[in-house]
Amino acid sequence: MVSRWEADGTATFARRLGRSAAELGESGGTTTCPDIWELSNGDVAVIGRDLTATYVGQLPAGVSVGDDERLVVIPRSVIIAAKSDIPDA
């Protein structure tokens, strides 16, 4: 039996992946910015805009968002800046 992945709420923020939104000019001068962080257990936390309601009816076949999940969107520049920090395997 395959076990379902569960988020570990005890993991802590270990390191930012990429550069901050402020460094990339994506912050609009605020401290509430999109971001990507590796957690102490190796999982990844993404801070972005919750667009679950916008996209839930447009998801490709075989893709769904669970009741305890949210679809978040981040700027392209944030994920590109993180690419070098994300291992290939």
Buried (B, 14 or more C-beta within 10 A) or exposed (E): EEEEEEEEEEBEEBEBBBBBBBEBEBBEEEEEBBBBBBBEEEEEBBBBEEEEEEEEEEEEEEEEEEEEEEBEBBBEBBBEBBEEEEEEE
